[in-house]
Amino acid sequence: MPQEDSFDLAFEALVQDRFIIGDPDDCVRELRRYIDALGVNCFIFRIQWPGMEQTKVLRTIALLAEHVMPALQR
């Protein structure tokens, strides 16, 4: 983390331009921002964190496959 950055921020400010978190519509909107601004066509998603419940991980995979990816292919 750059020296001038700090974790002493509101959650929304901390995650802005750093993480994509939210429901499928939020994620599509944020991913589209990168597609439009940078022309990217490949993303790497980290959907499992240490200690995360397996059911949440599987739900996230399903949401990505059923809602996010199809919306980005249009």
Secondary structure, DSSP 8 states (H G I E B T S, - for coil): --TT--S-S-HHHHHTTT---SSHHHHHHHHHHHHHHH-----------TT--HHHHHHHHHHIIIIIHHHHH-
